[in-house]
Amino acid sequence: MAENLQAEDNKLVVLARSTRARTGAAQGAALRDQDGRTYAGATVDLPSLQVSALDVCIAMAVASGSTGVEAAVVLGDGAVAEADLAALRDFAGTGVPVHTGAPNGTVSGTLTT
């Protein structure tokens, strides 16, 4: 985990890492909404359905009645797709930090919506 992340963001790293590891998915993600609720998800890659880990988290937050996001984490193989950032921006607006990193939880950078 990154030493420079806030404690609440480190919790997101733990959630994203464990969700990805449990499912064996390409990516794991977690986000924290403006009420402090957290959502974790993994990439869905079925023949008839493909959803990114971040989009899974966004969908769960929207379905739960959340109105915004404080921060998100995406860990795993590959970069965060621009379409995923756009979906988060549509839901939560601009300026939301998205910490990115390796499957083991090492955070290597931060994007913003």
N, C-alpha and C positions, 0 to 999 in steps of 0.2 A: 504494500500500500504506500501511497505517497505521504511523506511526512508533512508536506505543506497543505494538505487538505484539512478542512474543518472536521471536527469529530462526527458531525451529522453526515458529511459527505463520505467519510470513511465507512460509515454504516452502509451506505449505498454500494460501496465497493464490495463489502462482504456479501451483501445480498446478491449482487450481479454475479460475483464469482461462484457462489454456491449454487445458484440456479443454473448457470451454464454447466458446471461440473456434474450436477445431478442428472441433467438431461442429455449431456454429451452434444449439445447444440454448438453451432458455429460461434454464436454470440450470446452473452447474457447481459441484461440491462436492469437498471432499477431507477426509479425516480421518486422524488419527495414532493408532495403537493403543498400548497400554501397553508394547509391545515396541519402539516406534519405527518400526514399519512404516507406510507410507502407502498410502492407497487414494484414487483419484480417479475421479469419474464425472460423467456429464451426464444431464439429463432425457431419459427415453425416452418418446416420444409417438407411438405407432403406433396404428392403428385398433383393434387387439385387445389392446394392452398399454400402460399408462401407469404409469411409475415415476418418482418424483422423483429428482433428482441425489443428495440425501442418502441416500435409501433404497437407491440403487445401491451407494453406498459402504458402508453398513451391511451389505448382503447379501454384498458381497465380503469384508468383515472377518469376518463370521460363518462364511462358507464356507472361509475360510483358517485357522480355528481360533482366532481372536483372542478374548480374554476381557474386553476393556475398551477404552475410548477415552480419550485424554488431551485432545483438542481436535478441533474440526471447523470448516470454513469453507464457507459457501454464498454464491455470487455470482450475480447475474443479476436477471432481471425478477421482481417480486413478492416477497412476504414468505415466510418459512419457515412452512410449514403446521404447525399444532399436531399433526397426525397424524405428521409427520416427527419432531418433537421427542419425541413419545410413543414412537415406535419406537426412537429413540436412547436414551431413558430406560429402556425395557424391556431393551435390550442392555447399556448401560453404567452405568446408575444415575443418580442425581441429581448435580448440580454440574458437569457437563461443559460447558465453554464452547463456544458456537457463534457464531463471528464471521460477520457478514453484511455484504453490500455490493453495490456496483454491478458490472456486467459488466467494467468496466475494472480492477477490483481495488481500488478505493477502499473500505476497510472503514468502515462507518457505525455499527456497533453490535455488541453482544455479547449473546446470549441464553444462558440456561443451562437444562439439562435438569432 
